[in-house]
Amino acid sequence: MSLLTTRRLRLRLIEPADEALYVRLYTDPETLERIGPPQTVERARAGFLTSLARDHGRWPLWVMVRLQDEAHIGLVGLDIDTDRVAEIGAICPPAFQGQGYAREAAMTVVRHAFLGIGLDRVEARHVADHPLVEAVMRGMGFHPAAAGPPPHPRRWTLSREQWKAQEGDKVHALG
């Protein structure tokens, strides 16, 4: 599970050398504009140490590394609430947004969640009125779910059966 690849990215589990990336992402007001308030450097470092120490079987967190130049462009992770359901999340700074990297990474992680881990459902949540993320979620085949509490009331869900059906549709479309 430590390494996943896409057409443009290598996803590898976080390691101690990733502290600066993590802290930069979670303290940057622009990166966090629609996620939440920026953290202090101390809180971000503590969050990094917590993420690093977690069981990567239940809370895998990957660094998105761009293949063309080895740039570390963001993070994508799963929070496996039960043995069969997980929440997915991704974070990239503005310089790497709108280029499809987070979507590409998330699609690979969703595939891994269903085929590699054997989950039944993947969920996501975000702030209200975020058209870019809504378009990504719909494009990945997620379906709106019941609203949740602030600050992330928009909820999405994708079952393994829904994912398999849309993957099958893609294979048939190529055939």
C-alpha positions as CSV (number, residue, x, y, z in Angstrom):
1,M,0.0,0.0,0.0
2,S,2.9,2.4,0.4
3,L,3.3,3.3,-3.3
4,L,0.6,4.0,-5.9
5,T,1.2,5.5,-9.3
6,T,-0.9,7.4,-11.9
7,R,-0.1,8.7,-15.3
8,R,1.6,11.9,-13.8
9,L,2.1,11.1,-10.2
10,R,3.7,8.8,-7.7
11,L,1.8,8.5,-4.4
12,R,4.0,7.4,-1.5
13,L,3.2,7.3,2.2
14,I,4.4,10.2,4.3
15,E,7.8,10.0,5.9
16,P,9.7,12.2,8.3
17,A,11.2,14.2,5.5
18,D,7.7,15.5,4.6
19,E,7.3,17.7,7.6
20,A,8.0,20.9,5.7
21,L,5.5,20.1,3.0
22,Y,2.8,19.3,5.6
23,V,3.5,22.4,7.7
24,R,3.5,24.6,4.6
25,L,0.1,23.2,3.4
26,Y,-1.6,23.5,6.8
27,T,-0.3,27.0,7.7
28,D,-1.0,28.6,4.3
29,P,-4.1,30.8,4.2
30,E,-4.5,30.5,0.4
31,T,-4.3,26.7,0.5
32,L,-6.8,26.5,3.3
33,E,-9.1,29.2,2.0
34,R,-12.0,26.7,1.6
35,I,-10.9,24.1,4.0
36,G,-10.6,25.9,7.3
37,P,-8.5,28.4,9.2
38,P,-4.7,28.1,8.9
39,Q,-3.0,26.3,11.7
40,T,-0.1,27.7,13.7
41,V,3.3,26.1,12.9
42,E,3.3,24.3,16.2
43,R,-0.1,22.8,15.6
44,A,0.8,21.8,12.1
45,R,3.9,20.1,13.3
46,A,1.9,18.3,16.0
47,G,-0.6,17.2,13.3
48,F,2.3,15.9,11.1
49,L,3.7,13.9,14.0
50,T,0.3,12.4,14.7
51,S,-0.2,11.6,11.0
52,L,3.3,10.0,10.8
53,A,2.7,7.9,13.9
54,R,-0.7,6.6,12.8
55,D,-1.4,3.1,11.6
56,H,-1.1,3.5,7.8
57,G,-3.5,0.6,7.4
58,R,-6.3,2.7,8.9
59,W,-5.1,6.2,8.1
60,P,-2.9,6.1,5.0
61,L,-1.7,9.6,3.9
62,W,0.2,9.8,0.7
63,V,2.4,12.6,-0.7
64,M,1.6,13.4,-4.3
65,V,5.0,13.5,-6.2
66,R,4.9,14.8,-9.8
67,L,6.8,12.3,-12.0
68,Q,8.2,14.9,-14.5
69,D,10.2,16.8,-11.9
70,E,9.7,15.1,-8.5
71,A,7.8,18.1,-7.1
72,H,5.9,17.4,-3.9
73,I,2.6,18.9,-4.8
74,G,0.2,17.9,-2.0
75,L,-1.4,15.2,0.1
76,V,-4.2,12.7,-0.3
77,G,-5.4,10.3,2.3
78,L,-8.0,8.0,3.6
79,D,-9.6,7.9,7.1
80,I,-11.0,4.4,7.4
81,D,-13.8,4.8,10.0
82,T,-14.7,1.1,10.0
83,D,-13.3,-1.9,8.2
84,R,-15.5,-1.2,5.2
85,V,-16.0,2.7,4.9
86,A,-13.5,5.5,4.5
87,E,-13.4,9.2,4.0
88,I,-11.1,10.6,1.3
89,G,-9.4,14.0,1.4
90,A,-6.8,15.9,-0.6
91,I,-4.9,19.2,-0.2
92,C,-2.9,21.0,-2.8
93,P,-1.6,24.6,-2.8
94,P,-3.0,27.1,-5.3
95,A,-0.1,26.6,-7.7
96,F,-1.1,23.0,-8.3
97,Q,-4.9,23.4,-8.2
98,G,-7.0,23.3,-11.4
99,Q,-4.6,21.0,-13.1
100,G,-6.3,17.7,-12.2
101,Y,-3.6,16.4,-9.8
102,A,-5.9,16.0,-6.8
103,R,-8.5,14.3,-8.9
104,E,-6.0,12.0,-10.5
105,A,-4.6,11.1,-7.1
106,A,-8.0,10.7,-5.5
107,M,-9.2,8.4,-8.4
108,T,-6.2,6.2,-7.8
109,V,-6.8,6.1,-4.0
110,V,-10.5,5.3,-4.6
111,R,-9.5,2.4,-6.8
112,H,-7.1,1.2,-4.2
113,A,-9.7,1.6,-1.5
114,F,-12.1,-0.7,-3.4
115,L,-9.7,-3.2,-5.0
116,G,-6.7,-3.1,-2.7
117,I,-8.3,-2.7,0.7
118,G,-11.7,-4.1,-0.1
119,L,-13.8,-1.2,1.2
120,D,-17.5,-1.0,0.6
121,R,-17.9,2.8,0.4
122,V,-15.8,5.9,0.2
123,E,-17.1,9.3,1.4
124,A,-16.0,12.9,1.2
125,R,-17.0,16.2,2.6
126,H,-16.3,19.9,2.0
127,V,-17.5,23.4,2.6
128,A,-20.7,24.6,0.9
129,D,-20.5,26.5,-2.3
130,H,-17.3,25.0,-3.7
131,P,-18.1,24.4,-7.4
132,L,-14.6,23.1,-8.2
133,V,-14.7,20.3,-5.6
134,E,-18.3,19.5,-6.5
135,A,-17.4,19.1,-10.2
136,V,-14.5,16.8,-9.2
137,M,-16.8,14.7,-7.0
138,R,-19.4,14.3,-9.7
139,G,-16.7,13.6,-12.3
140,M,-15.4,10.8,-10.1
141,G,-18.9,9.3,-9.8
142,F,-19.6,10.3,-6.2
143,H,-23.3,11.0,-5.3
144,P,-24.6,13.7,-3.0
145,A,-25.3,12.5,0.5
146,A,-27.3,14.0,3.4
147,A,-25.9,17.3,4.6
148,G,-23.6,17.3,7.6
149,P,-22.7,19.9,10.2
150,P,-20.5,23.0,9.5
151,P,-17.8,23.6,8.5
152,H,-18.1,20.8,5.9
153,P,-21.8,20.4,5.2
154,R,-21.5,19.1,1.6
155,R,-21.2,15.3,1.7
156,W,-20.6,12.7,-1.0
157,T,-20.6,9.0,-1.2
158,L,-19.5,6.3,-3.7
159,S,-20.2,2.6,-3.1
160,R,-18.1,-0.2,-4.5
161,E,-21.0,-1.3,-6.7
162,Q,-21.4,2.3,-8.1
163,W,-17.7,2.5,-8.8
164,K,-17.6,-1.0,-10.5
165,A,-20.6,0.0,-12.7
166,Q,-18.9,3.2,-13.9
167,E,-15.6,1.4,-14.4
168,G,-17.4,-1.2,-16.5
169,D,-19.0,1.6,-18.5
170,K,-15.5,3.1,-19.2
171,V,-14.2,-0.3,-20.4
172,H,-17.2,-0.8,-22.6
173,A,-16.9,2.7,-24.0
174,L,-13.3,1.8,-25.1
175,G,-14.3,-1.6,-26.5
